[in-house]
Amino acid sequence: MKLGGISRGYLIRNYKAEIYSNSGFFLWAASFTFAAAPYKVIGRDGPIKLAGTPVEEGQKAPGFTVVGNDMKPVSLSDFAGKIVIISVVPSLDTPTCDLQTRTFNEKASALGEDFVVLTISMDLPFAQKRWCGAKGVDRVITLSDHREASFGKAYGVLMPEPRLLARAVFVVDQKGVIRLVHVVENIGMEPNYDLVLSAAKKLAE
């Protein structure tokens, strides 16, 4: 299966199946579940192992709690009824993450009140606030997952070593359903902004 440009496999768990003979005699039963396999992400030194539970387009967006620049908890439910673009970066103080966040900040200016753009990273809240001030970023809400890695675990993008988040973008609709999963396979590359914005804008039509 392909989600947001990334090929995905499946792990099998807890699916119930029963087989009977033509005459109706019970022959065999088994239980499996089809669960999405971890995202495939490549770094400078090769494949990166991710932790957490991968999500899929069409499923209810998992809840999470992160920390705002004011040190107060922020949850996905705080943006209920909005089209939410969640931009995920390893660290704002790196060139690609800097560019990704500034690009979404620029794009957000053309979106209406029905949209909200979040940037989530493992940077500390005060560091995010400092970065936003220095870069003039005021249309993207920066949030920190450093405390519990709640978001990283819930969306399957946590890199246990060195405890950072993989580069990705998720789009959640007004009803809290995931409409786009775009995990960037090469962590050093930018996401496909056109893909993300197109998916988000269609939800407002």
N, C-alpha and C positions, 0 to 999 in steps of 0.2 A: 504494500500500500504506500502511496506517496502523499505526504502532507507538507504543504508549503515548500515544495522543491526537495524534500528529504525523503529518501526511500526508507521504509520501515518494515521490520519483520514482526513476528508475533510469538509470544510464549503461550503455551497451552496449559490452562488450569480450569478446574471446576465446571466443565460442560457435561451435562448428564445425557447419556445415550443408552438405548436399550435395543437389543436385536432379538427378533423372534423368528422361528422357522415358518415355512409356508403354512403349516398346520396350526400355528398359533402358540407353539411351545416356546417358553422363555429360554434363550440361549446364552445371552451375555449382556452385561451392563458396565458402563464406565462413566466417570465424571471428569470433565475438562473445563478449563476457562481460557478464553482467548484474550490475552492481555498484551498490550503494546510492548514491544521490546525497547530497551533503552535507546535514546537517540545516538547517532554516530557522529562524534565530534573529533576533529583532528587539530592538534596544536603543533607548535614548532618541533617538538620531539616525537611526534607520532600520535596515535589514538589516545583519547582522554576518557577515562572511566567516569561515568556520571552516576550519581546516587539520587534516590527519590523515585516518584511514580510518574512516568511519562503520561501526558494527556493527549487527547485526540479531538479533532474537529467534530462538533456535534454533541459533545458531552457537556454536562453541567460544569462550569468552571469551579474548581476547588477553592474553598475559602483559604485565606492566609492572613497573617497579621505581621506587619512590618513596622518600622519606626520612621516617623516624619522628622523634618528638620528641627521641629520644636520638641523633639524627644517623646512625643505622644504616639500611642499606637494607632495605626491606620489599617483598615481591613478592606477587602474587595467590596463588601456590602455597603461601605460608605459611598460607593459610586453607583448604587443600584439605579437602574433606569437610564444610564448613560452608555454610550458606545465607548468601550475602554480599550485603548491601545497600550499594551504593556511592553515596553522596550527594556530588555534585560542586557546588562553589560557586566564584564568582570570588574572593571575599575574606571571611574571617571578620569583619573589622572594618567590615562594612557591615550595615545593618539587616536586610535580607532574608536574607542569608547567616547572620547571627547567629541569626535566628528559625528558619530551616530546620534548622540544626545543633542548636539547643537542643530543637526539637520532636522530632527523631529520637533525641536523647539520652533524652528523656522516654519515647518509644515503645519504645525498646530495653529499658527496665526490665520491660516486659511480655512480652518475647520470651525463649525458653528458651536453653539452652546450644548449641543447634544453629545459632544465628544469630550473625552478627557484623556490626556496622554501621561502615562506614568513611566518613570525610569527607575528600575530597581537594580541595586548593586549591593555588594558587601561593604562598601565604603561606610565609615562612621557618619552619623547624621551631621555632625559639625563640619566634617570634611566636605560633604555634599553641599551644605549651605555656603561654605567658603567658595567652592568651585562655581556654583550658580552665580554668586555675586561677582566673581572675577570674569566670568564668561558672558554675563548679561542674560542668562537663561531665566525666563520668567513665565513661560507658557507650559513648561513641562514640570510635573510634580516629581521631585526626586525622593526616593524612599530607600531606607536601609534594611537589609535582611540579615545584618550581622548578628543580631541577638540570638535567634533560634533557627535561622535558615529555614523559616516556615515556608516561604515562597519556593525556594530552591527544591525542597523536599516534595512539596505538593505538586510541582510541575516537572519534576525529573531533570532539572538543569543544575543541580548542585555538583560542583567539582570538589570532592572531599579533600584533595590535596591540590592546590594550596588553599582550600576553603574559599572558593570564588564561585561565581555563577557563570555558566556558559552563555555565549551570545545568542540571543533569540528574541523574537517578537511574537506576542499573542494578541489576538483581537477577540474581545468578548462583547456580545451584543446586549441589547437593552434588557433582555430576560435572563442574562447571566449564563448564556451558552457560548462555548468557544467556537468561533467561526473561522479562525486561522491559527495554525501552528506553523511557525517559520523558525526553525532552529538552524542557525548558520553552521554548515558542516566544517568549514575552515574558520577557526575561532579568530584568526587574524584579519578576516574580511568583513566588510560592512554587510548589513542585511539588504534585501531587495525592497527599497522604499516604495517603489511603484506598486509592487505586489501587496504590501501592507495597506497603503492608502486606498487602493482600489477596493480591497476587501472591506475596509472600514466604511468607505463612502457608500457602498452598495446597501449597507444596513440602514442608512438614513433615507433611502429612496422610498 
